Amino acid sequence: MSTEHPRHKLVDEFTNPVRFSLVAGLAGVEQIDFATLRNHLQVSDSVLSRQASQLEGLGIVAVRKGYIGKRPRTWFSLTPKGRKLWKSHLAALRAIAEDSVLAASGDGS
């Protein structure tokens, strides 16, 4: 009996390198401001905005807008759904990395 390959459990929305990096950056914080995340990811404003908007539309990222003094600011955070999907995606990546045909066959040949 064969089991499903772990790649089938990868989250398609995280296969884009920028979206993957964006979600990874958000996974370690409660929230982060636009400029800090943009600088960390080394992307342009438009790239971050576009990718974050796509993830927001899927319910993975939450976007909050506000002001510090008179200056507008934007903050990002992962939604509970986003955190769950991120953990699932990482588990699939780990399973793929640990997968070995040799270990499965047991004979090493």
N, C-alpha and C positions, 0 to 999 in steps of 0.2 A: 504494500500500500504506500503510495507516495503522498507527501504533504505538499501543500502549495509553497512555491518559492517565496521567500520573504519580500522580494521586490514588488510583489503584488500589493503589499501593505504600505508602500511608499505613498506619501501624499503628493499628488500631482502638482498642487499649487506651490510646493516647496522645491520643485526641481529646477526652477529658475535660480541662478546663483545670487542675484540681488534679493529676491524674496526669501531665499534660504538664509542669507546673511542678516536680513532685516528681522526675521522671526527669531533667529539665534540671538541677535542683539537684544531683543525685547524679552527673551525668556529669562534672562538673569536679573531683570529689574522690574519694579512695580510699574514705573512709567519713565519715559525719557522724552526730552524736548527735541524738536525737529532739527535744530542746528547741531546738537551733540550727536544725534543718530546719523545725520548726513555726513558729518566729519569722520565719524567712526567707520562708516561704510565706504567712505571715499567715493561718493557719487554726487551728481549734480542735484539741485533742488527739484528739477523736473522729473528726474529718474526716481527719486525718493517719493515724490508726490504721486506719481503714476502707480508705482508698485504698492504703496501703502493704500491707495484708493481701491485697487483691485482686491487686496486682502480685507479691507474694510467692507467692501461689498459682499464678501463671502462670510462675513461674521467672524473673521479670524483676528483682526486688529480693531481696536477702538481708537478713535481720534477725538481728542478734546481740544477745543479752542478757547482761549481766554486772553487776558492781558496781564502784563507785569508793568505796573505804572500805566503809561499810555501806549506801550508797545504791544502789538498783537503777538501771541505765541501759540504754538501748536505742540501738543503732547501726544505720544503714542503709547499704547499698552496692548498686551495680548488679552483677548477675551478668554473666559473659561474654555470655550470651544477651541480657541487657538492654542491654549496650553495643552489641552488633551490631544489635539492633532499633532503638535510638536513632539510630545512624548511618544506617541505612536510612530511617528516618522523616525525618530532617533532609535527606537527599538528595532524597527525594520532595518535601518542602516547597520546597527550592531549585528543583527542576525545575518545579514549579507556578509559583513566583514568576517564573521566567525564561521561562516559556512565553508565546508570543505568536502569535496567529492571523495577525497581519500578517506576522511573520517567516516563518511557514510558507508563506503564500501568495506572498510575495515582491513583491507589487504595491502594497501600501500603500493600496489602495482598498477 
